[in-house]
Amino acid sequence: MIKRNKMIVSLALMLALLTALTACSGKENKAEEGATDQAATNNASKEENAFVFGETPLSFSFYGNYDWYTMYPWGEDMATKWIQDNKQVTVKAIPSSGAASQKFTTMLASKKLPDVVWLDRGPDVEKLVKAGLVVPLDSYLEKYPNLVKYAGEETLNMLRSSDGKLYQFPNWYTNRPMGNGGYAVNIEIYKALGEPRLETFDDLYAYLKLVKEKYPDVIPYETGMTGQGMDMFYPGMADDHPMQNLAMRAVPQGDKLISLFTDPVYRETMKYTSKLFREKLITQDALTQTRDQVKEKVNNGKVAVYSAYDTTGLLPTADGILKEKNPNGGYQIIWPVHKEGVDPNKVWVNQYDSIGWNVSLITTSAKNPEGIFAYLDWLTSPEGERVIFWGPEGHYWEGTDENGAPLYTDKFIEEKDERTKNMAIWDTFQWAGNTSFIDTSKAVNEMKLAEDKRSWDTVAQTSVTWKTSFNATQFAGIEPIQESDEGVIAQQIGQIADQARAKVMFAKSDEEVDSILDKAEKDAQAAGYEKLLAYKTQIWQQNLKKMQGN
């Protein structure tokens, strides 16, 4: 009995304990359920507030860090109106007002920046990064995959800053040659003068003299802004001497970079330039004229030969204007001029790198950095590129081929002049250019058209400018930050080079040119040129290792 009672008591205790445990467990379960419900509510709230590209309205400010850059008013053209209506994106332009350097310096000092800064790669980017004013992009790459897909990991790695993070969204990155620079002739004048051979510098000199004699009111050789056309002589003076050497004010020799001022090829270039200038065969305001002044001359046909970095950008409109007056007129691209004996296929008047031209930085001022990245990522996709380059579907194109290239409509051909104007407007919104997609799509469509219906720029690019473009990826990021010792030296070397170049134009003999460049070399060495060359050599060699996967 006692045993049974003990069993009953034990059973009762067990039941009581089980009840207590069950009650406790119930409370815990309810607490867990409550926590889960709250978490679900929070997640639902987050999801409701999460940014969804194309659905969530996005507005941001944009600053192009260039004197020449002016963004067309957003929403006043068919492309950005479509983006505004269909992707809920609005962009407010912050103008440079022709004083980009001063404006950038002021913004940096005040730390009051627009949401996006669009600028050249290099020192100014690193200034913003070091100041902690730029948003890293790495966390967005998986969610928005277009940039990685089309630019590739190698290109993005080349864009990473010293802290290993990616801050720069590239524009016009590519895996194929690109470039817009080159020589073009005024067809009407060229034909009137008998279409003489224009292959060597001797040919060019003779032709320019003939133009000056027969057409005294015409500029024989127009150089574009800042005397760009004078720089175009350099690649033609020797095999494999790309424009990059002028840009970095250094010349590769073996595994080192040496002085530009002592380079025999550079000296020959300066002597040829000086000769043409003192004989008034080159525009006499080459270093001071504005883009508008250049446009006025080419649009009025007052140029016999045009040569600059932007030939395929500036001349399509001018070609159309001249053809309205004379269907047999306009401008025609020609192969780069070169010194006798130089291999024409080793004359590089353009250059490209896989990283592209310039970059967009999303600043810490942006309220929605993810949204801005999402827009840029969409913009660099085939859909985004089709809209911003050719306009929304239904006007100049309808449907796509198997590779996503837009299929041109009849309006693309019939409205050539209007289309050219529209595409020039849309170019002011092209901040994430996917060169390979655009160029491939253009070529596919253009080659289907009759020869006289093809775009001037595409014909020039596919026939000449892309074929004369040097891959300069190995020299990416070679310029030092301005505030560093090397950066200060680089500024001094730049000033010395610019001053020497200006003086050379007014030199009265080849001997005077040599004297000017000798002094430039002496001044450069005194300013620390060797230290700068050593720094650039180091960056160059590091890039080569990166490109090899080391």
Secondary structure, DSSP 8 states (H G I E B T S, - for coil): -HHHHHHHHHHHHHHHHHHHHHHHHHHHHHHHHHHHHHHHHHHHHHHHHS--TTTS-EEEEEEE--TT-----TTSSHHHHHHHHHH-EEEEEE--TT-HHHHHHHHHHHT---SEEEEESSHHHHHHHHTT-B---GGGTTTS-HHHHHH-HHHHHHH--TTS---EEESSB-SS-----EEEEEHHHHHHTT----SBHHHHHHHHHHHHHH-TTSEEEE--GGGHHHHTTGGGGSTT--THHHHHTEEEETTEEEESTT-HHHHHHHHHHHHHHHTT-B-TTTTT--HHHHHHHHHTT-EEEEEETTHHHHHHHHHHHHHHH-TT-SEEEE---B-TTS-GGG--SEEE-TT-SEEEEEBTT-S-HHHHHHHHHHHTSHHHHHHHHH-STTSSEEEE-TTS-EEE-HHHHHTHHHHHHHHHHHGGG-SS-BHHHHHHHHHHHHTTS-GGGS-HHHHHIIIIITTTEEE-GGGTT-S--TTSHHHHHHHHHHHHHHHHHHHHHT-SSHHHHHHHHHHHHHHHHHTTHHHHHHHHHHHHHHHHHHHTT-
